[in-house]
Amino acid sequence: MKCTNSVSKVSLKKPERWPVQLLIRSYGTVIFNLSSGYCTEKPYCVLKFSMINMNAEQERFLREEFLTMAINGALQHNPTYLKSASEKDQENFRQELRREIKNIAAAYTTTVASEMHFLNIQKLADDLTHKYSCLLVGGRFRIGTAQKVLNLYLKYLWCCGLIPLPPHCPFDNRIIKALPGCADLEKWTRIDKIDDYKRLVEATKKKAESLSLSEWELQAWNG
């Protein structure tokens, strides 16, 4: 996979300040359009970053790596298994989690509505709970963990241009602290009600204003 950078310059009458715009493209589609303010240098510049289509093996590799990263990001520092769960039990659980995430994520090659995404998170939590309750702390694969692994995986795919804009974003302590009225939900690993998750989504919508949830979270995470 190769990335190419090109700079298009347009000659204009010299203003007092020159606007600079950054367009990030993937597969010919603009996925970010960020105005970075003004500069005193001329001429007006539009920076275009384009990604050349990757082959099937490169895409497969990235998807598998992204899924591993998403699972690690959701389970590390998160008490998930009972002490009685063996390493083999834990590995079986993680493999089932991978299969479930892949099956769900297959639908996100097109835009998925927010309500459907709520249902997918609930289903992921319930399905893993039904199959592995005897291994899990509290007998549950919690909503907070389910949203984190699914939303984080979708974020990786989106940032690489493999799927369109996801309906939501990953919620963890860092992001939840930035949301008004959600202090009681900062410990995301304990969230196990879909209505609490919906509170996070609604608070993010207000915070993001004109941005999508995914765009706002990306900017907030990057600082």
Backbone bond lengths (Angstrom), bond angles and torsions (degrees), N, CA, C in turn:
res aa  C-N    CA-C-N  psi(-1)  N-CA   C-N-CA  omega(-1)  CA-C   N-CA-C  phi
1 M - - - 1.464 - - 1.517 109.51 -
2 K 1.299 116.81 129.64 1.462 122.05 -178.43 1.510 109.58 -122.39
3 C 1.301 115.90 147.87 1.449 121.30 174.74 1.516 108.67 -116.59
4 T 1.309 116.84 139.32 1.449 120.66 178.25 1.504 109.83 -120.06
5 N 1.294 117.06 141.37 1.458 122.41 177.63 1.520 108.55 -114.47
6 S 1.295 116.66 135.13 1.452 120.26 175.81 1.501 109.51 -136.68
7 V 1.306 117.10 148.77 1.450 122.42 -179.85 1.514 108.59 -120.13
8 S 1.321 116.24 121.26 1.461 121.17 177.49 1.521 108.53 -101.29
9 K 1.314 116.90 128.63 1.453 121.40 -178.07 1.514 110.15 -116.40
10 V 1.303 115.22 134.50 1.457 121.46 179.76 1.523 107.90 -121.14
11 S 1.319 117.00 124.08 1.457 120.62 -179.77 1.520 110.19 -77.18
12 L 1.312 115.39 126.06 1.460 122.15 179.24 1.524 109.09 -131.65
13 K 1.326 115.99 162.72 1.456 118.96 171.73 1.512 108.82 -62.74
14 K 1.278 116.03 138.66 1.450 120.15 -172.35 1.530 111.61 -68.29
15 P 1.329 118.03 116.89 1.452 121.07 173.91 1.518 109.37 -89.44
16 E 1.302 116.49 179.52 1.460 119.68 178.08 1.522 110.36 -69.53
17 R 1.323 116.21 -35.62 1.461 120.15 177.49 1.517 108.03 -133.36
18 W 1.344 115.28 151.96 1.462 120.33 -177.09 1.517 109.62 -111.16
19 P 1.356 118.04 122.58 1.464 120.31 178.38 1.515 111.47 -71.89
20 V 1.316 116.18 144.21 1.456 121.93 177.33 1.527 107.91 -121.87
21 Q 1.308 116.16 130.94 1.455 121.36 -178.67 1.514 109.39 -125.90
22 L 1.310 115.88 140.48 1.466 121.11 179.02 1.525 108.88 -116.20
23 L 1.324 116.23 119.27 1.456 121.70 175.68 1.522 108.19 -111.32
24 I 1.305 117.17 122.73 1.455 121.14 176.97 1.524 107.19 -106.77
25 R 1.325 115.90 119.40 1.456 120.81 -175.38 1.527 110.90 -112.39
26 S 1.321 115.23 146.46 1.454 121.24 172.75 1.510 108.05 -138.93
27 Y 1.326 116.26 124.63 1.460 121.73 -176.64 1.522 110.92 53.57
28 G 1.315 117.07 38.04 1.453 121.93 175.99 1.507 114.57 81.19
29 T 1.332 118.15 -3.13 1.458 121.50 -178.39 1.525 110.39 -105.98
30 V 1.323 117.33 132.64 1.458 120.43 177.56 1.518 109.01 -73.36
31 I 1.344 117.21 118.58 1.458 119.63 178.87 1.526 112.18 -104.17
32 F 1.317 117.06 -15.30 1.455 121.27 171.29 1.522 108.50 -140.13
33 N 1.300 116.46 145.25 1.462 122.05 175.78 1.521 106.01 -140.66
34 L 1.297 115.59 88.40 1.457 120.85 -172.21 1.518 110.59 -109.66
35 S 1.313 116.78 120.10 1.454 120.55 173.48 1.514 108.17 -82.87
36 S 1.309 116.48 123.63 1.458 119.86 -175.82 1.528 112.50 -100.75
37 G 1.316 116.16 16.54 1.460 118.85 175.92 1.509 112.66 101.02
38 Y 1.326 116.28 -140.05 1.465 121.20 -175.30 1.524 110.38 -133.49
39 C 1.311 115.07 154.46 1.459 120.02 174.06 1.526 108.17 -130.42
40 T 1.313 116.29 167.26 1.463 120.58 -179.35 1.515 111.92 -97.58
41 E 1.349 116.35 -0.31 1.455 120.81 179.75 1.526 109.52 -91.48
42 K 1.321 116.97 151.33 1.449 120.61 175.49 1.532 109.43 -112.89
43 P 1.336 117.86 161.56 1.450 127.84 -1.35 1.518 111.48 -92.84
44 Y 1.312 117.41 -172.33 1.460 122.92 175.26 1.530 108.37 -60.00
45 C 1.306 117.06 132.67 1.460 121.25 -176.18 1.524 111.47 -122.48
46 V 1.302 116.30 137.33 1.462 122.09 168.89 1.518 107.01 -117.85
47 L 1.322 116.88 117.32 1.454 121.35 -178.99 1.526 108.08 -93.85
48 K 1.305 116.62 124.12 1.452 120.85 -177.76 1.527 109.89 -118.06
49 F 1.327 116.36 120.32 1.451 121.40 178.15 1.523 108.05 -107.40
50 S 1.303 117.22 120.37 1.458 121.17 -176.16 1.523 110.31 -120.20
51 M 1.324 115.64 142.74 1.452 120.91 177.10 1.526 109.16 -107.08
52 I 1.335 116.44 125.46 1.452 120.58 176.10 1.532 108.56 -74.46
53 N 1.335 116.40 141.34 1.462 120.84 -179.63 1.527 111.16 -52.24
54 M 1.331 116.04 131.39 1.457 120.80 177.31 1.528 108.85 -87.19
55 N 1.329 115.70 157.91 1.458 118.29 176.96 1.527 109.89 -80.98
56 A 1.334 115.91 173.91 1.461 121.25 -172.73 1.520 112.53 -62.98
57 E 1.330 117.40 -39.07 1.469 120.25 -178.49 1.523 111.15 -70.64
58 Q 1.327 117.20 -36.83 1.463 119.89 176.36 1.525 110.75 -64.49
59 E 1.336 116.34 -43.29 1.463 119.76 178.91 1.527 111.10 -64.48
60 R 1.312 116.69 -42.64 1.469 120.31 178.74 1.519 111.12 -60.20
61 F 1.336 116.16 -43.79 1.461 120.57 178.36 1.529 111.37 -59.38
62 L 1.334 116.41 -47.31 1.459 119.91 -178.95 1.520 111.85 -63.64
63 R 1.322 116.45 -42.59 1.464 119.64 179.73 1.528 111.09 -60.76
64 E 1.317 117.65 -42.53 1.465 120.98 179.67 1.524 111.24 -66.60
65 E 1.329 116.60 -41.62 1.463 120.13 178.43 1.532 110.97 -65.44
66 F 1.320 116.24 -43.18 1.461 120.29 178.84 1.521 110.83 -61.26
67 L 1.322 116.76 -39.09 1.462 119.68 -179.36 1.522 110.94 -67.53
68 T 1.329 116.25 -41.27 1.470 119.68 175.73 1.523 110.89 -60.40
69 M 1.315 116.66 -44.82 1.466 121.00 179.36 1.526 111.59 -63.14
70 A 1.327 116.63 -39.41 1.463 120.04 -179.44 1.529 111.15 -67.39
71 I 1.323 116.65 -42.04 1.467 120.20 178.90 1.517 110.41 -65.50
72 N 1.332 117.07 -44.27 1.464 119.83 177.39 1.526 111.04 -61.70
73 G 1.327 116.42 -40.71 1.458 120.01 179.90 1.512 113.26 -65.05
74 A 1.332 116.60 -29.58 1.462 120.22 -179.29 1.523 112.93 -86.02
75 L 1.326 117.69 -30.37 1.464 120.31 -173.46 1.522 114.65 -98.87
76 Q 1.337 117.43 -24.08 1.462 117.68 -179.14 1.531 110.09 -69.94
77 H 1.322 116.11 144.89 1.465 122.16 -177.22 1.531 111.36 56.88
78 N 1.313 116.26 26.90 1.459 122.52 -176.86 1.525 107.53 -134.85
79 P 1.331 118.83 105.07 1.471 120.33 -178.89 1.520 111.59 -62.61
80 T 1.314 116.23 101.61 1.464 121.73 -173.29 1.516 112.16 -106.45
81 Y 1.347 117.26 -43.80 1.460 120.92 -173.26 1.526 111.83 -101.60
82 L 1.324 115.57 149.99 1.456 121.08 169.60 1.530 109.50 -69.28
83 K 1.314 117.01 154.76 1.457 120.66 179.25 1.526 111.44 -62.13
84 S 1.312 116.05 -25.56 1.468 120.34 -178.86 1.531 113.10 -77.00
85 A 1.336 117.10 -10.88 1.470 120.30 -178.71 1.527 110.25 -72.56
86 S 1.307 116.70 124.69 1.460 120.76 -179.74 1.527 110.41 -76.81
87 E 1.333 116.08 167.34 1.460 120.23 177.12 1.528 110.89 -61.48
88 K 1.333 116.40 -36.92 1.456 120.02 177.92 1.527 110.70 -65.42
89 D 1.339 116.89 -41.42 1.464 120.96 177.11 1.527 110.60 -60.29
90 Q 1.322 116.21 -44.45 1.462 120.85 -179.10 1.531 111.36 -64.86
91 E 1.325 116.51 -39.72 1.461 120.20 178.81 1.524 110.75 -66.49
92 N 1.332 117.03 -40.37 1.464 120.52 177.08 1.529 110.66 -61.65
93 F 1.322 115.80 -40.12 1.463 120.23 178.31 1.525 110.59 -62.91
94 R 1.318 116.86 -46.41 1.459 120.73 -178.22 1.534 111.34 -64.07
95 Q 1.325 116.79 -37.01 1.461 119.57 178.19 1.530 110.76 -67.38
96 E 1.322 116.92 -39.08 1.461 119.97 176.37 1.522 110.96 -66.38
97 L 1.318 116.66 -37.97 1.462 120.99 176.86 1.530 110.34 -62.01
98 R 1.316 117.13 -41.49 1.469 120.98 177.42 1.532 110.39 -59.79
99 R 1.328 116.17 -45.92 1.464 119.86 -179.23 1.531 110.86 -62.34
100 E 1.317 116.37 -43.72 1.463 120.46 -179.21 1.532 110.81 -62.72
101 I 1.329 116.87 -44.87 1.466 120.89 -179.07 1.528 110.50 -63.95
102 K 1.319 117.22 -43.11 1.468 120.45 178.92 1.526 110.89 -60.49
103 N 1.326 116.10 -43.97 1.466 119.81 -179.67 1.521 111.54 -62.69
104 I 1.315 116.96 -43.04 1.466 120.93 -179.93 1.520 110.34 -67.85
105 A 1.346 116.32 -46.28 1.466 121.35 -174.28 1.523 112.64 -65.39
106 A 1.326 117.24 -21.06 1.465 120.28 -179.31 1.525 111.85 -59.54
107 A 1.333 117.55 -25.85 1.466 121.32 -179.01 1.521 112.77 -80.42
108 Y 1.338 117.54 -9.77 1.465 120.77 -172.47 1.532 112.76 -92.30
109 T 1.320 117.27 13.96 1.462 119.68 171.78 1.530 110.61 -72.39
110 T 1.328 116.26 -15.81 1.463 122.78 169.72 1.518 107.84 -122.15
111 T 1.308 116.85 168.60 1.462 121.00 -177.36 1.520 111.34 -63.53
112 V 1.321 116.31 130.85 1.464 122.95 178.63 1.527 108.48 -109.96
113 A 1.326 116.48 131.85 1.463 121.69 -178.39 1.527 110.88 -69.86
114 S 1.310 115.56 153.99 1.462 121.60 -178.54 1.524 111.70 -57.99
115 E 1.325 117.54 -43.46 1.460 120.84 -178.71 1.526 111.49 -62.70
116 M 1.312 117.20 -39.49 1.463 120.15 176.89 1.520 110.99 -65.76
117 H 1.320 116.47 -35.81 1.464 120.14 178.55 1.531 110.74 -65.94
118 F 1.317 117.50 -38.91 1.469 120.48 174.49 1.532 110.01 -56.94
119 L 1.327 115.52 -46.52 1.463 120.52 -179.09 1.527 111.19 -63.16
120 N 1.320 117.25 -38.42 1.464 120.61 179.86 1.527 111.54 -65.27
121 I 1.321 116.47 -40.57 1.466 119.97 178.05 1.521 110.83 -65.12
122 Q 1.320 116.33 -44.49 1.461 120.35 178.80 1.526 110.95 -62.51
123 K 1.331 116.34 -42.83 1.467 120.42 179.82 1.515 111.53 -64.22
124 L 1.333 117.05 -41.87 1.462 120.72 178.25 1.524 110.72 -59.55
125 A 1.330 116.26 -46.12 1.460 120.52 179.39 1.520 111.52 -63.37
126 D 1.319 117.02 -43.87 1.466 120.90 -177.16 1.523 112.50 -70.67
127 D 1.339 116.97 -40.67 1.466 120.18 -178.52 1.527 111.53 -64.61
128 L 1.328 116.45 -45.43 1.466 119.38 179.48 1.520 111.18 -67.93
129 T 1.318 116.91 -34.18 1.461 120.69 176.62 1.524 110.56 -64.66
130 H 1.326 116.09 -44.67 1.466 120.62 -178.75 1.528 111.22 -61.30
131 K 1.320 117.49 -38.89 1.461 121.29 -175.17 1.525 113.30 -84.20
132 Y 1.353 117.00 -28.72 1.468 119.12 -170.27 1.531 113.61 -132.88
133 S 1.311 117.96 26.13 1.471 119.87 -177.69 1.528 112.08 -58.36
134 C 1.341 116.93 -30.84 1.464 120.05 -178.03 1.522 112.77 -70.42
135 L 1.352 117.48 -12.03 1.464 121.07 -179.79 1.525 112.98 -102.95
136 L 1.333 116.82 -15.12 1.460 121.47 -166.04 1.522 113.14 -100.10
137 V 1.307 115.18 143.82 1.461 121.31 175.32 1.528 109.06 -60.29
138 G 1.321 115.84 126.81 1.455 120.21 -178.11 1.513 113.29 72.21
139 G 1.343 116.76 5.83 1.450 120.69 -180.00 1.512 114.47 69.38
140 R 1.342 117.16 17.92 1.467 121.03 -174.42 1.523 112.16 -135.55
141 F 1.338 115.32 140.71 1.460 121.42 162.26 1.519 104.67 -93.49
142 R 1.321 116.63 104.43 1.459 121.57 -163.79 1.533 113.37 -74.94
143 I 1.326 114.02 156.63 1.470 121.68 178.66 1.524 110.56 -57.12
144 G 1.334 116.97 -41.75 1.465 120.42 -178.44 1.516 112.43 -60.04
145 T 1.315 116.81 -39.33 1.457 120.83 178.92 1.525 110.93 -75.34
146 A 1.330 116.28 -39.34 1.468 120.34 179.35 1.525 111.50 -61.81
147 Q 1.339 116.45 -43.80 1.469 118.65 179.71 1.516 111.21 -66.79
148 K 1.324 116.48 -36.97 1.464 119.33 -177.40 1.527 111.25 -64.73
149 V 1.321 117.12 -47.57 1.459 119.05 -176.52 1.530 111.30 -69.30
150 L 1.323 118.21 -41.47 1.461 119.99 -179.81 1.524 111.34 -69.69
151 N 1.331 116.94 -47.79 1.466 120.02 -178.56 1.524 112.28 -65.26
152 L 1.323 117.02 -35.87 1.466 119.68 -179.92 1.532 110.52 -69.74
153 Y 1.310 116.70 -41.03 1.467 119.90 177.12 1.525 110.84 -61.59
154 L 1.322 117.01 -44.70 1.464 120.65 178.97 1.526 110.98 -64.57
155 K 1.321 117.14 -35.06 1.469 120.29 177.98 1.523 110.59 -63.03
156 Y 1.327 117.68 -44.20 1.462 120.94 178.06 1.529 110.84 -60.45
157 L 1.328 116.54 -46.14 1.463 120.42 -179.39 1.516 111.30 -62.58
158 W 1.318 116.42 -42.03 1.471 121.55 179.95 1.520 111.10 -64.61
159 C 1.326 116.99 -46.61 1.462 120.26 -178.11 1.526 111.54 -62.78
160 C 1.331 117.25 -25.81 1.459 121.40 178.64 1.529 111.60 -91.79
161 G 1.325 117.09 0.35 1.445 120.65 177.18 1.515 115.18 80.01
162 L 1.339 117.37 18.28 1.455 120.76 -177.27 1.526 113.05 -89.15
163 I 1.325 117.43 -18.76 1.465 121.53 177.00 1.529 108.37 -140.41
164 P 1.336 117.41 160.97 1.467 119.58 174.24 1.536 111.06 -72.59
165 L 1.299 116.01 -177.98 1.462 122.37 -176.69 1.522 111.66 -55.23
166 P 1.338 118.70 123.51 1.466 120.36 177.03 1.531 111.12 -68.83
167 P 1.325 117.74 156.02 1.463 120.03 -178.72 1.523 113.64 -70.60
168 H 1.344 117.36 -32.09 1.460 121.49 -178.02 1.521 110.00 -129.53
169 C 1.317 116.11 -165.90 1.461 122.08 -178.82 1.524 108.86 -140.42
170 P 1.338 118.41 165.11 1.472 120.11 176.71 1.526 110.57 -70.88
171 F 1.322 115.97 136.95 1.459 120.87 177.74 1.524 109.19 -113.52
172 D 1.334 116.21 121.96 1.453 122.42 172.39 1.517 108.17 -137.18
173 N 1.331 117.16 -175.58 1.462 120.21 -175.50 1.522 112.47 -55.70
174 R 1.313 116.16 -42.63 1.468 121.12 -175.98 1.531 111.53 -61.20
175 I 1.316 116.75 -42.55 1.456 120.70 -178.76 1.524 110.94 -77.72
176 I 1.331 116.70 -41.56 1.467 120.00 -177.50 1.520 111.42 -63.87
177 K 1.329 117.74 -32.78 1.464 120.75 178.33 1.522 112.07 -62.07
178 A 1.320 116.73 -24.71 1.468 121.06 -179.52 1.524 112.71 -85.07
179 L 1.333 117.07 -4.08 1.455 121.28 -176.07 1.522 110.95 -99.70
180 P 1.314 118.54 128.40 1.469 120.99 179.79 1.527 111.66 -69.31
181 G 1.328 115.42 139.62 1.451 120.47 174.68 1.516 115.32 76.07
182 C 1.343 117.40 16.48 1.464 119.91 -177.09 1.524 112.61 -124.45
183 A 1.316 117.40 21.20 1.467 120.77 -177.20 1.523 111.85 -59.65
184 D 1.338 116.64 -31.80 1.461 120.05 -178.79 1.523 112.68 -73.46
185 L 1.333 117.06 -7.06 1.463 121.20 -178.40 1.521 112.82 -111.36
186 E 1.348 116.83 10.24 1.466 119.64 -176.28 1.524 112.34 -60.55
187 K 1.326 117.49 -32.11 1.459 119.95 177.70 1.531 107.51 -83.53
188 W 1.325 115.16 79.79 1.457 121.81 -172.52 1.518 113.24 -61.80
189 T 1.335 116.96 -25.79 1.468 119.77 -178.71 1.529 111.65 -67.48
190 R 1.334 117.24 -16.60 1.468 120.53 -179.27 1.527 112.67 -96.32
191 I 1.310 117.55 -8.00 1.468 120.18 -179.10 1.529 109.68 -66.76
192 D 1.325 116.69 127.13 1.455 119.45 178.59 1.529 112.32 -143.36
193 K 1.326 115.64 25.41 1.462 120.76 173.56 1.522 107.99 -127.21
194 I 1.321 116.08 130.22 1.462 119.25 -178.57 1.520 111.03 -63.74
195 D 1.334 117.65 -27.59 1.462 120.24 177.96 1.523 111.41 -66.94
196 D 1.335 117.78 -33.60 1.463 120.26 175.86 1.527 110.06 -67.69
197 Y 1.317 115.99 -39.46 1.468 119.64 176.30 1.523 110.15 -62.90
198 K 1.320 117.20 -40.43 1.463 120.79 178.63 1.526 111.00 -63.26
199 R 1.320 117.30 -32.56 1.475 120.21 175.29 1.520 110.43 -60.98
200 L 1.332 116.86 -41.46 1.464 120.68 178.65 1.522 110.71 -62.99
201 V 1.306 116.14 -41.64 1.462 120.61 -179.71 1.520 110.60 -63.65
202 E 1.326 117.18 -45.70 1.467 120.38 -179.07 1.526 111.04 -65.19
203 A 1.327 117.15 -40.24 1.471 120.66 178.60 1.527 110.64 -64.54
204 T 1.325 116.76 -36.67 1.463 120.63 179.00 1.518 111.06 -68.37
205 K 1.330 117.27 -38.74 1.462 120.77 177.54 1.525 110.57 -57.72
206 K 1.322 116.71 -43.05 1.465 120.62 179.56 1.524 110.89 -67.63
207 K 1.313 115.59 -40.71 1.465 120.42 -178.71 1.526 111.02 -69.25
208 A 1.321 116.88 -37.54 1.463 121.29 -175.15 1.516 113.05 -74.94
209 E 1.334 116.62 -22.69 1.473 122.36 -178.28 1.529 110.32 55.60
210 S 1.333 118.73 -111.36 1.468 120.86 -174.61 1.529 113.33 -82.87
211 L 1.327 117.92 -10.16 1.462 120.96 180.00 1.521 110.79 -84.33
212 S 1.309 116.07 158.40 1.461 119.86 170.26 1.524 108.29 -74.65
213 L 1.329 116.71 164.90 1.456 120.23 177.78 1.518 111.64 -59.36
214 S 1.332 116.04 -42.67 1.466 120.42 -178.11 1.521 111.81 -65.75
215 E 1.322 116.84 -41.94 1.475 120.55 179.73 1.528 110.38 -66.33
216 W 1.329 116.43 -43.06 1.475 119.16 179.81 1.520 110.97 -63.30
217 E 1.338 116.70 -46.11 1.474 120.44 -177.89 1.519 110.95 -61.96
218 L 1.335 116.38 -39.87 1.465 119.95 179.81 1.509 110.91 -62.02
219 Q 1.317 117.00 -44.92 1.460 120.82 178.53 1.525 111.23 -66.20
220 A 1.345 116.94 -40.65 1.466 120.64 179.57 1.520 110.56 -65.60
221 W 1.325 117.16 -40.35 1.464 120.95 -179.41 1.526 110.55 -67.77
222 N 1.328 116.18 -41.37 1.454 119.43 -179.09 1.529 112.67 -72.96
223 G 1.324 115.82 -15.74 1.471 120.00 179.06 1.500 112.31 74.25
